[in-house]
Amino acid sequence: MSEKTIIKHKSQTLDEKKVQKHPCLIVLQGLYVGEVFQLDEPVMVLGRDREAQIVIMEDGISRQHARFEINDENIFLMDLGSTNGTSVNGARIKGQIQLRDGDKIQIGDVLLKFSFQDEIDVHHHASMREMAMKDPLTQIYNRRYFMDLFHREVSYASRQGQPLGCLLFDVDHFKKVNDTYGHQAGDLVLKLIAKNVSGTLRVYDAFARYGGEEFVIMLRTTTPENAVMIAERIRKLVENLVIEFDKEVIPITISLGVSSFDGSQMLTADELLQIADDNLYKAKEKGRNCVVS
C-alpha cells in the first residue's frame, strides 16, 4: 500500500517574508562572535564610537573604522582612515570596494563574514550567541563572557578618562538555604535575584553570574559615590524580596563589595575585581547584609 502525499496549505509553508534574504555581517572571531548585524540603513559606520550604527568595542578597532553603503543588493565598503586598516579576503583595501556574498572582512582583531541571510538564519545565529553568552539557570551573562567584556570596558574607560564601577556580591548563608529548603529552592532564589536585580540596571551595564551564588555587575560611567548608592539600593531590593517555596517564605540577604575608579587612576580589570572581592570579604566579616567600598 503506497503512502499518501500530504498537500500542505500555504499557511503551513514557510512565511515568504522569513525567507527573504537581507545583507548582514556575521562576527566569526572576537568578543562578539556569533552576533549578526543587519545592514538595513543606506549608510552604516562601524567602530568603537557609541554613536556608530555598528558598535564593536574591540581595542584594534578605531572609533569610526569603516563605512558600509547599501544600495539594494549592492553593498560597498570603505575604510575611514583607521589605524589598523580593513582587509577583505586577506587583502588590505584602498578606496571603496563592492562586497560579494561570503567575503571575509578583517577589522582589527575582529573577523566578519558578509552574507545575505533570512530571518531563520538570523534567529539561529542569535540563539547560538545567547547560549555562548548566558548562564543557563539565571539567563544573565556567564563568567567567561563577562570577563572578556569587563577587560575591554576597563581599557576603554581608562583611555577615555571615564569612571567605572564594579559590584561583587553573594547570597548570605546560601548553603543553609539549600540544606533547609532543597536545591530547587536554591535555584529559585538565584533566578529571582538575577531577574529582579536585572530590572534595576541600565541597558549598558553588565550583570553576570560569577560562580555558584556569587554575582558581578559592571557599571559604566558611574562615579565611586554612585556605585555605592547603587549597591545599597540592590542590597535593600534583595532584602525585601518575598521568595516563596512550598508555601514557605525564604528570607534572603546579600553582602556586597564595591570597587571603582574615577577615570584618573590606572587600574586593571583584575585589580578592580580583586578590590571588590576584598571588600566583599570585609562585608561578610562585618556581619553580612551590608555594603563595603
C-alpha positions as semicolon CSV with decimal commas, in nm:
position;residue;x (nm);y (nm);z (nm)
1;M;0,000;0,000;0,000
2;S;0,154;0,328;-0,110
3;E;0,183;0,623;0,129
4;K;-0,028;0,929;0,060
5;T;0,141;1,258;-0,016
6;I;0,018;1,527;0,220
7;I;-0,058;1,853;0,042
8;K;0,018;2,146;0,271
9;H;-0,180;2,466;0,253
10;K;0,006;2,791;0,202
11;S;-0,026;2,875;0,574
12;Q;0,172;2,559;0,656
13;T;0,471;2,652;0,442
14;L;0,747;2,891;0,539
15;D;0,640;3,254;0,557
16;E;0,773;3,420;0,242
17;K;0,888;3,720;0,447
18;K;1,103;3,494;0,664
19;V;1,295;3,356;0,367
20;Q;1,367;3,694;0,212
21;K;1,740;3,749;0,241
22;H;1,899;4,065;0,380
23;P;2,263;4,180;0,379
24;C;2,430;4,100;0,712
25;L;2,764;4,092;0,890
26;I;2,830;3,781;1,099
27;V;3,106;3,802;1,362
28;L;3,334;3,497;1,330
29;Q;3,608;3,593;1,579
30;G;3,630;3,820;1,882
31;L;3,416;3,909;2,183
32;Y;3,106;3,947;1,965
33;V;3,140;3,606;1,797
34;G;2,806;3,484;1,665
35;E;2,644;3,827;1,659
36;V;2,467;3,931;1,340
37;F;2,448;4,295;1,230
38;Q;2,188;4,363;0,964
39;L;2,285;4,624;0,706
40;D;1,946;4,790;0,695
41;E;2,029;5,160;0,653
42;P;2,164;5,339;0,342
43;V;2,490;5,427;0,521
44;M;2,627;5,250;0,830
45;V;2,952;5,324;1,013
46;L;3,132;5,052;1,211
47;G;3,357;5,149;1,500
48;R;3,413;5,182;1,875
49;D;3,225;5,512;1,887
50;R;2,896;5,457;2,071
51;E;2,729;5,679;1,810
52;A;2,824;5,441;1,526
53;Q;2,549;5,233;1,367
54;I;2,756;4,915;1,425
55;V;2,934;4,935;1,761
56;I;3,213;4,683;1,828
57;M;3,414;4,760;2,141
58;E;3,744;4,595;2,049
59;D;4,084;4,758;2,105
60;G;4,205;4,713;1,746
61;I;3,905;4,899;1,603
62;S;3,907;5,276;1,552
63;R;3,625;5,499;1,676
64;Q;3,499;5,530;1,317
65;H;3,671;5,246;1,137
66;A;3,477;5,164;0,820
67;R;3,165;5,264;0,631
68;F;2,910;5,045;0,454
69;E;2,689;5,188;0,179
70;I;2,379;4,986;0,097
71;N;2,204;5,026;-0,238
72;D;1,951;4,746;-0,282
73;E;2,165;4,432;-0,317
74;N;2,483;4,626;-0,391
75;I;2,691;4,669;-0,075
76;F;3,005;4,884;-0,071
77;L;3,276;4,902;0,196
78;M;3,528;5,179;0,261
79;D;3,795;5,214;0,530
80;L;3,773;5,552;0,707
81;G;4,145;5,603;0,759
82;S;4,157;5,363;1,053
83;T;4,478;5,290;1,244
84;N;4,485;4,918;1,165
85;G;4,313;4,922;0,829
86;T;4,047;4,698;0,679
87;S;4,107;4,378;0,481
88;V;3,876;4,174;0,262
89;N;3,970;3,811;0,195
90;G;4,322;3,880;0,324
91;A;4,391;4,189;0,110
92;R;4,400;4,537;0,263
93;I;4,153;4,763;0,085
94;K;4,212;5,109;-0,056
95;G;3,917;5,322;-0,151
96;Q;3,571;5,173;-0,187
97;I;3,505;4,813;-0,290
98;Q;3,189;4,618;-0,361
99;L;3,128;4,320;-0,133
100;R;3,025;3,976;-0,251
101;D;2,832;3,713;-0,059
102;G;3,076;3,517;0,159
103;D;3,352;3,781;0,174
104;K;3,562;3,773;0,493
105;I;3,631;4,117;0,641
106;Q;3,913;4,172;0,892
107;I;3,873;4,482;1,110
108;G;4,132;4,496;1,388
109;D;4,119;4,159;1,565
110;V;3,760;4,101;1,455
111;L;3,676;3,875;1,162
112;L;3,340;3,932;0,993
113;K;3,161;3,745;0,718
114;F;2,941;3,935;0,475
115;S;2,640;3,728;0,379
116;F;2,278;3,752;0,272
117;Q;2,069;3,592;0,549
118;D;1,699;3,527;0,601
119;E;1,514;3,561;0,933
120;I;1,558;3,192;1,009
121;D;1,937;3,221;0,969
122;V;1,948;3,535;1,184
123;H;1,739;3,370;1,456
124;H;1,969;3,066;1,454
125;H;2,281;3,279;1,496
126;A;2,112;3,477;1,776
127;S;2,019;3,156;1,958
128;M;2,372;3,021;1,936
129;R;2,514;3,351;2,062
130;E;2,271;3,352;2,356
131;M;2,388;3,003;2,453
132;A;2,752;3,116;2,446
133;M;2,688;3,433;2,650
134;K;2,429;3,336;2,908
135;D;2,424;3,134;3,228
136;P;2,158;2,866;3,167
137;L;1,998;2,894;3,513
138;T;1,973;3,270;3,561
139;Q;1,975;3,386;3,197
140;I;2,225;3,662;3,273
141;Y;2,582;3,671;3,138
142;N;2,813;3,386;3,228
143;R;3,153;3,447;3,385
144;R;3,356;3,384;3,069
145;Y;3,165;3,637;2,860
146;F;3,161;3,894;3,140
147;M;3,536;3,873;3,191
148;D;3,607;3,934;2,822
149;L;3,367;4,228;2,821
150;F;3,495;4,370;3,151
151;H;3,859;4,376;3,039
152;R;3,765;4,566;2,724
153;E;3,539;4,811;2,906
154;V;3,801;4,890;3,171
155;S;4,057;4,951;2,897
156;Y;3,813;5,179;2,713
157;A;3,720;5,374;3,028
158;S;4,088;5,424;3,112
159;R;4,162;5,563;2,765
160;Q;3,863;5,794;2,776
161;G;3,915;5,905;3,137
162;Q;3,566;5,782;3,229
163;P;3,458;5,646;3,569
164;L;3,352;5,284;3,607
165;G;3,218;5,077;3,895
166;C;3,227;4,708;3,985
167;L;2,999;4,533;4,235
168;L;3,064;4,180;4,359
169;F;2,801;4,016;4,580
170;D;2,688;3,680;4,701
171;V;2,389;3,534;4,883
172;D;2,431;3,519;5,259
173;H;2,416;3,168;5,412
174;F;2,324;3,014;5,077
175;K;2,434;2,666;5,186
176;K;2,181;2,686;5,468
177;V;1,909;2,769;5,212
178;N;1,996;2,457;5,013
179;D;2,020;2,240;5,325
180;T;1,690;2,368;5,469
181;Y;1,469;2,403;5,162
182;G;1,646;2,192;4,897
183;H;1,840;2,268;4,580
184;Q;1,527;2,355;4,381
185;A;1,461;2,632;4,631
186;G;1,823;2,745;4,598
187;D;1,788;2,762;4,221
188;L;1,468;2,965;4,258
189;V;1,648;3,212;4,486
190;L;1,926;3,263;4,231
191;K;1,682;3,307;3,942
192;L;1,468;3,560;4,127
193;I;1,768;3,761;4,244
194;A;1,900;3,772;3,887
195;K;1,561;3,872;3,747
196;N;1,494;4,149;3,999
197;V;1,844;4,295;4,002
198;S;1,849;4,296;3,620
199;G;1,538;4,512;3,625
200;T;1,717;4,787;3,820
201;L;2,020;4,817;3,590
202;R;2,069;5,030;3,280
203;V;2,084;4,861;2,940
204;Y;2,455;4,944;2,905
205;D;2,559;4,794;3,240
206;A;2,663;4,427;3,256
207;F;2,540;4,167;3,507
208;A;2,673;3,812;3,536
209;R;2,668;3,503;3,749
210;Y;3,028;3,489;3,867
211;G;3,007;3,141;4,017
212;G;2,773;2,948;4,248
213;E;2,580;3,208;4,449
214;E;2,815;3,491;4,353
215;F;2,725;3,770;4,108
216;V;2,915;4,060;3,950
217;I;2,799;4,389;3,799
218;M;2,986;4,638;3,581
219;L;2,856;4,995;3,599
220;R;2,962;5,209;3,303
221;T;3,028;5,582;3,352
222;T;2,950;5,554;3,723
223;T;3,133;5,756;3,988
224;P;3,256;5,586;4,308
225;E;2,983;5,760;4,509
226;N;2,707;5,646;4,274
227;A;2,844;5,291;4,267
228;V;2,799;5,271;4,645
229;M;2,446;5,414;4,618
230;I;2,352;5,155;4,354
231;A;2,499;4,875;4,566
232;E;2,294;4,985;4,867
233;R;1,980;5,003;4,652
234;I;2,039;4,646;4,531
235;R;2,102;4,526;4,887
236;K;1,766;4,667;5,002
237;L;1,590;4,528;4,694
238;V;1,705;4,172;4,766
239;E;1,636;4,203;5,140
240;N;1,275;4,300;5,061
241;L;1,213;4,021;4,809
242;V;0,936;3,780;4,904
243;I;1,054;3,440;4,782
244;E;0,807;3,159;4,843
245;F;0,880;2,788;4,803
246;D;0,635;2,515;4,906
247;K;0,425;2,779;5,085
248;E;0,722;2,894;5,292
249;V;0,891;3,234;5,264
250;I;1,270;3,212;5,233
251;P;1,447;3,511;5,394
252;I;1,735;3,628;5,175
253;T;2,008;3,891;5,212
254;I;2,328;3,965;5,022
255;S;2,670;4,110;5,101
256;L;2,835;4,344;4,851
257;G;3,188;4,460;4,779
258;V;3,237;4,771;4,566
259;S;3,536;4,888;4,364
260;S;3,559;5,176;4,121
261;F;3,780;5,434;3,959
262;D;3,705;5,793;3,872
263;G;3,880;5,788;3,536
264;S;4,216;5,916;3,657
265;Q;4,362;5,602;3,820
266;M;4,548;5,333;3,631
267;L;4,369;5,019;3,748
268;T;4,331;4,696;3,550
269;A;4,017;4,485;3,533
270;D;4,179;4,220;3,752
271;E;4,275;4,481;4,012
272;L;3,920;4,618;4,023
273;L;3,780;4,268;4,073
274;Q;4,032;4,194;4,347
275;I;3,940;4,514;4,534
276;A;3,570;4,428;4,505
277;D;3,642;4,074;4,627
278;D;3,841;4,205;4,926
279;N;3,555;4,440;5,013
280;L;3,303;4,156;4,981
281;Y;3,507;3,960;5,235
282;K;3,501;4,262;5,469
283;A;3,123;4,288;5,429
284;K;3,090;3,928;5,547
285;E;3,321;3,996;5,840
286;K;3,101;4,291;5,941
287;G;2,804;4,059;5,979
288;R;2,673;4,032;5,621
289;N;2,376;4,213;5,459
290;C;2,585;4,527;5,406
291;V;2,795;4,717;5,151
292;V;3,170;4,781;5,182
293;S;3,366;5,005;4,944
